[in-house]
Amino acid sequence: MASTGFDEDGDNRGGMWVLEQKIDQPMDEEAERLKNTYREKKLSTLLLLRLAYQSLGVVYGDLGTSPLYVFYNTFPQQIDNQEDVIGALSLIIYSLTLVPLLKYVLIVLRANDNGQGGTLALYSLLCRHANIRTIPNQHHTDEELTTYSRSTIREKSFAAKTKRWLEETPYMKNIILMLALVGTCMVIGDGILTPAISVLSAVGGIKVNHADLSNGVVVLVAVVILVGLFSVQHYGTDRVGWLFAPIVLLWFLLIGGIGIFNICKYGSSVLKAFSPLYIYRYLQREGKDGWLSLGGILLSITGTEALFADLAHFPVSSVQIAFTLLVFPCLLLAYSGQAAYLMHNLDHSKDAFYRSIPDKIYWPVFVVATLAAIVASQATISATFSIIKQANAHGCFPRIKVVHTSKKFLGQIYIPDINWILMILCIAVTAGFKNQSQIGNAYGTAVVLVMLVTTLLMILIMILVWRCHWILVVVFTGLSLIVECTYFSAVLFKVDQGGWAPLAIAGAFLLIMYVWHYGSVKRYEFEMHSKVSMAWILGLGPSLGLVRVPGIGLVYTELASGVPHIFSHFITNLPAIHSVVVFVCVKYLPVYTVPEDERFLVKRIGPKNFHMFRCVARYGYKDLHKKDEDFEKKLFHNLFVFVKLESMMEGCSDSDDYSLYDEQTERSTQGLLNNNTNTAALNMDPTVSSVDSIVSVSSPLHINATIQSSGHVSSHTEVDEVEFLNNCRDAGVVHILGNTVVRARRDSRFHKKIAVDYIYAFLRKICRENSVIFNVPHESLLNVGQVFYV
């Protein structure tokens, strides 16, 4: 009998009992509830504070070491009067407020891709909300991934109109991609320049107490530290990362404390700089020289882009807390203290930071400054590895060796080839320029270009993803571009004084990325246009017109649908093919990760007696193939499970449609599959059979009823095919990889021939082979070569 609040006699004493309990002890229950809520809040607050503390060592090292070299690069010569110092300090204060605090911490950090930051993460976010990917390998089943989060857009909204315009304008897709690549290349340049200027500035403190030392000795010491820094990268940051946060925390407390000391010692008149009026006076008085000095002021916000790029391991709120409670106040105190010192020592701008340190703590601060510079360098190097991995996943960088350095953190990787290239370029910059001024000019150019790219991508994010009102978009864009274009105009005048370095470095990487992406797109288009029709396959007959030898052939292709041209090329030139053929497509999606249980899509091609299948393995830009050491084992496991489930269906098809079985469906079929391991997401073609109920299956009872209705014959067929697949697997597995050679047509333009026949061909020659990435045994590898012209 259902409870209605009344007892068996018909009265409501049961309900009254409940009421009496609430009346007797209302305060106790309410107090307990409030106590639990308070405890949860307290735990949440403590967790956020702990994460904010840990983020210091990863996110803020670069921004925190800027006080080492800002005033030197702002006033490379002697300062003329005290008001110049106040004007420069006012510019620093409002630069820190407008860019790191308002733009990045409060706005841009919210545009993360499931916690991932950087220009390519913004690009991935845009690719999910609009079909702007230049390699058209999207499939509607990809949108069903749990990590493929995106918001819906109303049909007649401004966002919908913008989306259609982007999708229908081919050159806009290339422009957005180029913007993301430019930002990526500038961050790579940042990864070269940050170690150079940070370590050189920190080590330069030796000369303050030892003026007789030559600049060559300082450069040599800096080079030795840099070589040591890059040499230990293969250990990963996980083993020494626990040191980073306390070092950076101590650094911020020291520079903040030194700032307070100098303000108290030399007077608080420097605090007049909080009035923006002094910015106007400074620029009016100094004219062109004041405008050019903005290149030095810009260095006070270098490292801001690292706020976004290194966001991966920390929630946005913890990064915001760390900046507002510690980083921002300490930086303001540090710059104010240096300015107070400079107002009484106008000729000390070259080494203002070290000269403003009290004598008793000089050497401890020098040691902490050097360690902080190393931590800042480590953060930018790690960020460089991550964005190159992302570029590789987007088909914009040659295949390279990626080493996973941490079992706990997926994002901590090491790329040996890039590490040594960065080291060589970093040493070349340090030894070549030999002074902070020219490196500072180069550094500022790289930083301001990354900020400009971020602003332009954020416009699309605000329209397509956030669907902000156009007034908010205009306000954000206007304020950001005014500040950043002002700085950009200043650094343009210093291109010949070191600013050319990041442009040259970024230009070289951009050329590599664009040429590789162009070749990848053309190769994919060739495979799409030359893929084999299903009618041709059916016309070959069950044996495909060849001898079917025992074994399984895994044919690797970039196509997620259709039979690739490599297959027809193979069977046209060879008289035999394996008894079972599986077309394997490994593709990356614009998501940070694909869960293990949703990674594989499996379906059949042609009738059952053809024994042809397709398996699509999907990865996010943070996923690593090294995580799938048993890739082949997982592939066959999913194939066998698919065959068992498909035994309830009849017919054949090679349509592009998949239907996704969720985890509940898979768990309910565990008894049928006799499988105790975790199954991945299985997908099959709904048009394989006229039985439509299998597509919408969602309950164990429904599945069991369908299984029982399928009868003994279906089970017998299932067992026969599974046994057949097992026998073929035991006979041997051969991995068939296409070795496609791309050539420019004879009538192509000269620059296209150079790009395709020389640059792309060279990159293909030196990049990692697919067989190495897929961990294919050499004795089981079969390369099929073909040439096509673009």
Beta strands, then each sheet from edge to edge (+ up, - down):
strand 1: 403-404
strand 2: 413-414
strand 3: 547-557
strand 4: 576-588
strand 5: 600-605
strand 6: 612-619
strand 7: 659-660
strand 8: 683-684
strand 9: 733-743
strand 10: 781-789
sheet 1: 1+ 2-
sheet 2: 5+ 6- 4- 3- 9- 10-
sheet 3: 7+ 8-
end
